[in-house]
């Protein structure tokens, strides 16, 4: 297995594992490698520092702590959703149904829904995705 840092056309950098470098080339050329943040499949290898195992574990100054990286990813997801969807507030379940059944134009929406409303939407085969909460900035 080999790991590459990959950058999409929107400058998001993410890590992907492949069986070998040929697998990366084939999957990238066929559009199978997509950015987990924005979905863009126009990608290229990003610069990365190789890690050589010297038998001891030493923290690297260039490594981002996992909590910080997760916080940044969740914040980026919220930014992307906010910029690319319409906020329908508490009318989310009703508006999702109207879109699903063709009663209004298809578009990306966001809003609030109770656990019960989400369960009912899922039972109707209406795709619903919950976003993780934004992390506290004082953490």
N, C-alpha and C positions, 0 to 999 in steps of 0.2 A: 504494500500500500504506500501511496505517496500523497502528500498534502501540498496544495498550492494555495497561495493567497490570490484571489480573483477580484478584479475590479470591473464593475458594470459601467455603461456609458454615463450613468448619473453619479459616478465617482464613489459608489458604495464599495467598500472592500470587505470580503468575507472569505472564509476558509472552506475548501472543499477537498475531500479525500477521493482518490481514484486508485484503481488497481495498478496503473502504470501511466507514464506520460502519454503513451499512444491513446489510452482511454480518454484522457483529457482532450487531446486533439480531436478525436472523433466526436465526442459528446458536445464539445464547444462548437465545432463546425456544423453540427446538425441542430443547434439551438436547444439542446437538452439541458444546458447549464444556465440556470436563471438566478438572478439576484433574489435572496430571501426577503429583502426589504421592499423593492419596487417591482419585482417580476421581470425586469429587463433581461433579455437573453443575448444582448450584444455585450460580450465579456472578453477580457484579456487577462493574462497573468499579471499580477501586481508584484512589485519588488518585495522580496522577503529576505529576512536574515536566516540562514540555515542554523540549525541547532545541532551541535555535535555532542553526543553523550560522552562525557569524560568520566563517568562512573560516580560522580557526586552531583548532588542537586544544589544548584546555585541560582538564586533569583536574578532575573535580568532586569536592568533598569528600563529596557524598552518594552517589557511585557505590561499590558494593561491589566490591572486586577479584574477578575471575573465580574465582580459586582458592578464595577464602573462600566465595563463593556455591556453588560446586560441592561443597565440603566440607559446607556446611550442607544441601544437597539430599541428598547421599548419607547423611548422618547421619539426616535425616528419613525417608528410605526405610527404613533399617535399623530405626528406631524403630517405624514403622508396621507393618512385617513382623513384628517381634518381638511387638508388642501384638495382632496379629490372626491369628497362626498358632500351631500347636503344634510344638514342637521335638521331632523324632523322631531326632535325632542321626545316627549312622551307618546307621540303618535307612531312610534316605530313599528309596532306589530301591525297596526292597521295599514300603514303605508306599504310595508313589505308585502302584505297580502294583495293590495291593489296592484302593485308592480307585478307580482307573481301571476296573477290572474288576468293581466293585460288591461286593467281598468285605467291605468295611467302610464306615462312614459317610463321606460326602463332607465334607471340611473342608480348610481351608488348612493346609499343613504346611511346615516348613523343616528343613534338616539338611545333612548332608555327603554328597557323592557324588563318585566319581572321574570323570575325563573319559570313561572307557570306559562307566561306568554311565549317565552323562548321554546319551551317544551312543545307547546301546541304548534308553533311555526315549524319546528323540526318534524313533527308528526305529519304535517301537510307537505313535506319535502321541500320546504322553503329554506334555502341556504342562509344561515345566520352564524356569524362569528363574533365571539366575545373577545374584546381586547383586554390584555392584562392592564391592571391599574398602573398609572404613572407612579414611579418610585418617588418617595419623599426626597426633596432636594437637600434636606438637612441631615440625611443619613450618612 
